[in-house]
């Protein structure tokens, strides 16, 4: 086969030497054969720099299969991801992980998948699959699997649970890093968790927590996604710990991904006066070194993975190259869509309005007050409030005047009672929204102002065997997600447009949340405190137990 070669010149941003100089790169068969320094920068612009890495992301949350995620991400200079296929694994097991790996191989992009460590995430919810220690070990042995994904079961680590420790030992034996997930863990417990070999955490939401974990030897991944936004709270860490900080999105909805990715975090960091080379270490070098990624960093002999931008302020990307192939130029993706089938696991019958009523005499209460979940904009944690209920005809009912709405979780895998609770801060004045994107087990979660709207929204998702829906009186909208009820196989830009439309509809119901659907998707995430709802009931994340119903308390 004939060699393919070309040369590209520009102002090389050399992260290793912390300098910028004019250079000519010779690319031969996807590798950087030589870098010839030709002088100081000749004029501003045409900067060549390493491509960006999203150091922790669930591709599934983009509602796009990996090949379509790549099409949108390369436009913003993202070349690689450290991807946890935890979401599809909770629905489809090993078949789901293999689906992500195989689809990702069909496009020029560097996906680096992990072995999900917590499937199911907890025993307090119904998932579609289970991966035991032997299954995790088999995954870790695959060359495509770069690490053990976020170890959410930190109580299991602290208590030396044998099943948990088997997974950790398997990763250690293969010299593969282990991602952490321990929101709020501090002091001696954080130290014990880290000493088990957990190397990163992307869940810090205060700088004090992050500093505590850094002190005990952990690396911190600063997260800025569609729902959880910790950049402002944590970015000052980068100046004092430039080799220990990375950037990630964790969860990125398609409209947000279309608008920008890691390039936005670089622009924000530089705007705060943080040294450019520190910023690029976090966005490129640190994840490549930590996870031993097969990605070039602008050295001779490296894969020709790099990006070109006109300035080092806004980071609007002119060109993106992966293995010497031009994959994006001037805001246009050059990666073609690839045909893909859908896999799923969904067995759920339509529900009725009467299935959603809440009897006042059966619901948890203390001195006449009931537990109410408080959603927090830009955060995954929730607050646990005890508020006076509104009661009509011996039923607990929604009170829009106090923004106390009803939330329900419907088991998508088999027939089961519907779990119900009340929630504040969604702000809806009418209608309902529903979604089968509900971390971590991805049952159907819905919130609304009346049972009729809730039932309609849920049934729209059931009809599609997964998706997101919104109901406003007679107006109904649904975006089907046939791949595990999480992703679409359609063109990524079309999915982004459809999501933008349904997101606007959700906000028109009265919500001031930045991302109502993304926020909703985390209201069933039991491993994040303080109050959450699984398909099995209302869950206290501080005590890691269900809040018993009145009849349970009586028994």
Secondary structure as the mmCIF struct_conf table of DSSP 4:
data_model
#
loop_
_struct_conf.conf_type_id
_struct_conf.id
_struct_conf.beg_label_comp_id
_struct_conf.beg_label_asym_id
_struct_conf.beg_label_seq_id
_struct_conf.end_label_comp_id
_struct_conf.end_label_asym_id
_struct_conf.end_label_seq_id
STRN STRN1 UNK A 5 UNK A 14
TURN_TY1_P TURN_TY1_P1 UNK A 15 UNK A 18
STRN STRN2 UNK A 19 UNK A 28
TURN_TY1_P TURN_TY1_P2 UNK A 29 UNK A 30
STRN STRN3 UNK A 31 UNK A 40
BEND BEND1 UNK A 43 UNK A 44
STRN STRN4 UNK A 47 UNK A 50
HELX_LH_PP_P HELX_LH_PP_P1 UNK A 51 UNK A 51
STRN STRN5 UNK A 52 UNK A 57
HELX_RH_3T_P HELX_RH_3T_P1 UNK A 59 UNK A 62
TURN_TY1_P TURN_TY1_P3 UNK A 63 UNK A 63
STRN STRN6 UNK A 64 UNK A 64
HELX_RH_AL_P HELX_RH_AL_P1 UNK A 66 UNK A 73
HELX_RH_3T_P HELX_RH_3T_P2 UNK A 74 UNK A 76
TURN_TY1_P TURN_TY1_P4 UNK A 77 UNK A 77
STRN STRN7 UNK A 78 UNK A 83
TURN_TY1_P TURN_TY1_P5 UNK A 85 UNK A 85
HELX_RH_AL_P HELX_RH_AL_P2 UNK A 86 UNK A 104
TURN_TY1_P TURN_TY1_P6 UNK A 105 UNK A 106
BEND BEND2 UNK A 107 UNK A 109
STRN STRN8 UNK A 110 UNK A 115
BEND BEND3 UNK A 117 UNK A 117
BEND BEND4 UNK A 119 UNK A 121
TURN_TY1_P TURN_TY1_P7 UNK A 123 UNK A 124
BEND BEND5 UNK A 125 UNK A 125
BEND BEND6 UNK A 128 UNK A 128
HELX_RH_AL_P HELX_RH_AL_P3 UNK A 133 UNK A 140
TURN_TY1_P TURN_TY1_P8 UNK A 141 UNK A 141
BEND BEND7 UNK A 142 UNK A 142
TURN_TY1_P TURN_TY1_P9 UNK A 143 UNK A 144
STRN STRN9 UNK A 145 UNK A 151
HELX_RH_AL_P HELX_RH_AL_P4 UNK A 154 UNK A 158
TURN_TY1_P TURN_TY1_P10 UNK A 159 UNK A 160
HELX_RH_AL_P HELX_RH_AL_P5 UNK A 162 UNK A 173
TURN_TY1_P TURN_TY1_P11 UNK A 174 UNK A 175
STRN STRN10 UNK A 178 UNK A 180
TURN_TY1_P TURN_TY1_P12 UNK A 183 UNK A 184
HELX_RH_AL_P HELX_RH_AL_P6 UNK A 187 UNK A 195
TURN_TY1_P TURN_TY1_P13 UNK A 196 UNK A 197
STRN STRN11 UNK A 200 UNK A 201
BEND BEND8 UNK A 202 UNK A 202
BEND BEND9 UNK A 206 UNK A 206
HELX_RH_AL_P HELX_RH_AL_P7 UNK A 207 UNK A 215
TURN_TY1_P TURN_TY1_P14 UNK A 216 UNK A 217
STRN STRN12 UNK A 219 UNK A 223
STRN STRN13 UNK A 224 UNK A 224
BEND BEND10 UNK A 226 UNK A 227
STRN STRN14 UNK A 229 UNK A 229
HELX_RH_AL_P HELX_RH_AL_P8 UNK A 231 UNK A 234
TURN_TY1_P TURN_TY1_P15 UNK A 235 UNK A 236
HELX_RH_AL_P HELX_RH_AL_P9 UNK A 237 UNK A 240
TURN_TY1_P TURN_TY1_P16 UNK A 242 UNK A 243
BEND BEND11 UNK A 244 UNK A 244
STRN STRN15 UNK A 245 UNK A 248
STRN STRN16 UNK A 250 UNK A 250
BEND BEND12 UNK A 251 UNK A 251
HELX_RH_AL_P HELX_RH_AL_P10 UNK A 254 UNK A 259
BEND BEND13 UNK A 261 UNK A 261
HELX_RH_AL_P HELX_RH_AL_P11 UNK A 262 UNK A 271
TURN_TY1_P TURN_TY1_P17 UNK A 272 UNK A 273
HELX_RH_AL_P HELX_RH_AL_P12 UNK A 276 UNK A 280
HELX_RH_PI_P HELX_RH_PI_P1 UNK A 281 UNK A 285
HELX_RH_AL_P HELX_RH_AL_P13 UNK A 286 UNK A 291
TURN_TY1_P TURN_TY1_P18 UNK A 292 UNK A 292
BEND BEND14 UNK A 294 UNK A 294
BEND BEND15 UNK A 298 UNK A 298
TURN_TY1_P TURN_TY1_P19 UNK A 300 UNK A 301
BEND BEND16 UNK A 302 UNK A 302
STRN STRN17 UNK A 303 UNK A 303
STRN STRN18 UNK A 306 UNK A 309
BEND BEND17 UNK A 310 UNK A 310
BEND BEND18 UNK A 312 UNK A 314
STRN STRN19 UNK A 317 UNK A 322
TURN_TY1_P TURN_TY1_P20 UNK A 323 UNK A 324
STRN STRN20 UNK A 325 UNK A 329
TURN_TY1_P TURN_TY1_P21 UNK A 330 UNK A 331
STRN STRN21 UNK A 332 UNK A 333
HELX_LH_PP_P HELX_LH_PP_P2 UNK A 335 UNK A 337
HELX_RH_3T_P HELX_RH_3T_P3 UNK A 353 UNK A 356
STRN STRN22 UNK A 358 UNK A 359
TURN_TY1_P TURN_TY1_P22 UNK A 360 UNK A 362
BEND BEND19 UNK A 363 UNK A 363
STRN STRN23 UNK A 366 UNK A 366
TURN_TY1_P TURN_TY1_P23 UNK A 367 UNK A 368
STRN STRN24 UNK A 369 UNK A 375
TURN_TY1_P TURN_TY1_P24 UNK A 377 UNK A 378
BEND BEND20 UNK A 380 UNK A 380
STRN STRN25 UNK A 382 UNK A 388
HELX_LH_PP_P HELX_LH_PP_P3 UNK A 389 UNK A 390
STRN STRN26 UNK A 391 UNK A 392
TURN_TY1_P TURN_TY1_P25 UNK A 393 UNK A 394
STRN STRN27 UNK A 395 UNK A 396
STRN STRN28 UNK A 399 UNK A 399
HELX_RH_3T_P HELX_RH_3T_P4 UNK A 400 UNK A 402
TURN_TY1_P TURN_TY1_P26 UNK A 403 UNK A 403
STRN STRN29 UNK A 404 UNK A 410
BEND BEND21 UNK A 412 UNK A 414
HELX_LH_PP_P HELX_LH_PP_P4 UNK A 417 UNK A 418
STRN STRN30 UNK A 419 UNK A 424
BEND BEND22 UNK A 425 UNK A 425
BEND BEND23 UNK A 429 UNK A 430
STRN STRN31 UNK A 432 UNK A 435
BEND BEND24 UNK A 436 UNK A 436
TURN_TY1_P TURN_TY1_P27 UNK A 439 UNK A 441
STRN STRN32 UNK A 444 UNK A 448
BEND BEND25 UNK A 449 UNK A 450
HELX_RH_AL_P HELX_RH_AL_P14 UNK A 451 UNK A 463
TURN_TY1_P TURN_TY1_P28 UNK A 464 UNK A 465
BEND BEND26 UNK A 466 UNK A 466
STRN STRN33 UNK A 467 UNK A 472
TURN_TY1_P TURN_TY1_P29 UNK A 473 UNK A 474
STRN STRN34 UNK A 475 UNK A 480
TURN_TY1_P TURN_TY1_P30 UNK A 482 UNK A 482
STRN STRN35 UNK A 483 UNK A 483
TURN_TY1_P TURN_TY1_P31 UNK A 484 UNK A 486
STRN STRN36 UNK A 487 UNK A 488
BEND BEND27 UNK A 490 UNK A 490
HELX_RH_AL_P HELX_RH_AL_P15 UNK A 492 UNK A 508
TURN_TY1_P TURN_TY1_P32 UNK A 509 UNK A 510
BEND BEND28 UNK A 514 UNK A 514
HELX_RH_AL_P HELX_RH_AL_P16 UNK A 516 UNK A 521
TURN_TY1_P TURN_TY1_P33 UNK A 522 UNK A 524
TURN_TY1_P TURN_TY1_P34 UNK A 526 UNK A 527
BEND BEND29 UNK A 528 UNK A 530
STRN STRN37 UNK A 531 UNK A 534
TURN_TY1_P TURN_TY1_P35 UNK A 535 UNK A 536
STRN STRN38 UNK A 537 UNK A 540
TURN_TY1_P TURN_TY1_P36 UNK A 541 UNK A 544
STRN STRN39 UNK A 545 UNK A 546
HELX_RH_AL_P HELX_RH_AL_P17 UNK A 550 UNK A 554
#
